[in-house]
Amino acid sequence: MPQSGETNSKFGFYTSLCCGKGIVVPEGSEFPECPNHPGLTTIWKPLVDETIVQLGKTRKPDSAAPRFKVRDPVRFVGAGWNKGHLGCVVGVTEGHVDFVHHYHIQLDDGSLIRCFGFELEGLENESSKTA
């Protein structure tokens, strides 16, 4: 466990062993002495185990495939004046932080919108429908 005066190697939330005082220590910062016990060496315990959150560093999760693909016909079912408009998927992106798919849609009136999958409804091709 790190102690006062040492440099922190990764962002984290820590508590002092002496009295349980909680602090946040950014990566590259020096661990302080406990504010309740100045002048004494303080040992800091991570609040989370070895999976301490590291800001600005992301991992690629086992993300799901996008719900829609480029050229898929869709209907916008989200809130707003575009509700009910038909369109076509012209692009799919995945957020770098939230890993949520965002869809770029060209609506039947030519306008472009960006939305989430829950705001869209897939349209089946008439030829693929069965009686």
C-alpha positions as CSV (number, residue, x, y, z in Angstrom):
1,M,0.0,0.0,0.0
2,P,1.3,3.5,-0.8
3,Q,2.3,5.9,1.9
4,S,2.7,9.7,2.2
5,G,5.5,11.1,0.0
6,E,5.2,8.4,-2.7
7,T,4.1,9.2,-6.2
8,N,0.8,7.8,-7.3
9,S,1.0,5.5,-10.4
10,K,-2.8,5.6,-11.2
11,F,-5.8,7.8,-10.4
12,G,-7.8,6.5,-7.5
13,F,-9.8,6.9,-4.3
14,Y,-7.9,6.1,-1.1
15,T,-8.5,6.0,2.7
16,S,-6.0,6.4,5.4
17,L,-5.4,3.4,7.6
18,C,-5.0,5.7,10.7
19,C,-8.6,7.1,10.7
20,G,-10.3,6.3,7.4
21,K,-10.0,9.8,5.9
22,G,-10.9,9.6,2.2
23,I,-9.1,11.4,-0.6
24,V,-8.7,11.3,-4.4
25,V,-5.2,11.2,-5.7
26,P,-4.5,11.9,-9.4
27,E,-1.9,9.9,-11.3
28,G,1.5,11.4,-10.9
29,S,0.6,13.3,-7.7
30,E,2.3,12.7,-4.3
31,F,0.4,11.0,-1.6
32,P,-0.1,13.5,1.2
33,E,0.0,13.1,5.0
34,C,-3.3,12.5,6.7
35,P,-4.9,15.9,7.3
36,N,-6.0,14.6,10.7
37,H,-2.5,13.4,11.7
38,P,0.0,15.8,10.3
39,G,3.7,15.0,10.7
40,L,3.1,11.3,10.7
41,T,3.7,8.8,7.9
42,T,0.3,7.9,6.4
43,I,-0.5,4.6,4.7
44,W,-3.2,4.9,2.1
45,K,-5.5,2.0,1.1
46,P,-7.3,1.9,-2.3
47,L,-11.1,2.0,-1.9
48,V,-11.3,-0.3,-4.9
49,D,-9.1,-3.3,-5.5
50,E,-6.7,-3.4,-8.5
51,T,-9.4,-2.2,-10.9
52,I,-9.1,1.5,-9.9
53,V,-10.6,3.7,-12.5
54,Q,-8.2,5.4,-14.8
55,L,-9.6,8.6,-16.4
56,G,-8.8,9.1,-20.0
57,K,-7.9,5.5,-20.5
58,T,-10.5,3.2,-22.0
59,R,-10.6,-0.5,-22.7
60,K,-12.4,-2.0,-25.6
61,P,-15.2,-4.1,-24.1
62,D,-16.8,-7.1,-25.8
63,S,-19.2,-4.7,-27.4
64,A,-22.3,-5.8,-29.1
65,A,-22.7,-5.5,-32.9
66,P,-24.7,-2.5,-34.0
67,R,-28.4,-3.0,-34.3
68,F,-28.5,-1.5,-37.8
69,K,-26.1,-1.5,-40.7
70,V,-25.4,1.1,-43.4
71,R,-28.1,1.1,-46.0
72,D,-30.7,-0.4,-43.7
73,P,-34.1,1.3,-44.1
74,V,-35.5,2.6,-40.8
75,R,-38.3,4.7,-39.3
76,F,-37.5,7.3,-36.7
77,V,-39.7,6.6,-33.6
78,G,-38.0,9.0,-31.2
79,A,-39.5,12.2,-29.9
80,G,-39.6,15.3,-31.9
81,W,-40.7,16.6,-35.3
82,N,-38.9,13.7,-37.2
83,K,-41.1,11.1,-35.5
84,G,-42.6,8.8,-38.1
85,H,-40.2,9.8,-40.9
86,L,-38.6,7.1,-43.0
87,G,-34.9,7.1,-43.7
88,C,-31.8,5.1,-44.4
89,V,-28.7,4.4,-42.2
90,V,-25.7,6.3,-43.8
91,G,-23.2,5.8,-41.0
92,V,-22.7,4.0,-37.7
93,T,-20.2,5.1,-35.0
94,E,-19.4,3.8,-31.5
95,G,-18.8,6.3,-28.7
96,H,-15.3,6.3,-27.4
97,V,-16.4,6.7,-23.8
98,D,-19.8,5.0,-23.5
99,F,-19.4,2.4,-26.4
100,V,-23.0,3.1,-27.4
101,H,-23.7,3.0,-31.1
102,H,-24.9,6.2,-32.8
103,Y,-26.6,6.1,-36.1
104,H,-26.4,8.7,-38.9
105,I,-29.7,8.7,-40.8
106,Q,-30.7,10.4,-44.0
107,L,-34.4,11.0,-43.8
108,D,-36.8,10.8,-46.7
109,D,-36.9,14.6,-46.9
110,G,-33.1,14.7,-47.4
111,S,-32.2,15.9,-43.9
112,L,-29.5,14.2,-41.8
113,I,-29.9,13.3,-38.2
114,R,-27.9,11.5,-35.5
115,C,-29.7,9.2,-33.1
116,F,-29.5,6.2,-30.9
117,G,-30.8,2.7,-31.8
118,F,-33.8,2.9,-29.5
119,E,-35.0,5.9,-31.5
120,L,-35.2,3.7,-34.6
121,E,-37.4,0.9,-35.9
122,G,-36.2,-1.4,-38.7
123,L,-38.2,-1.7,-41.8
124,E,-38.5,-5.1,-43.5
125,N,-38.3,-5.2,-47.3
126,E,-41.6,-6.0,-48.8
127,S,-40.1,-8.9,-50.7
128,S,-38.9,-10.5,-47.4
129,K,-42.4,-10.5,-45.8
130,T,-44.3,-13.8,-45.9
131,A,-48.0,-14.4,-45.9
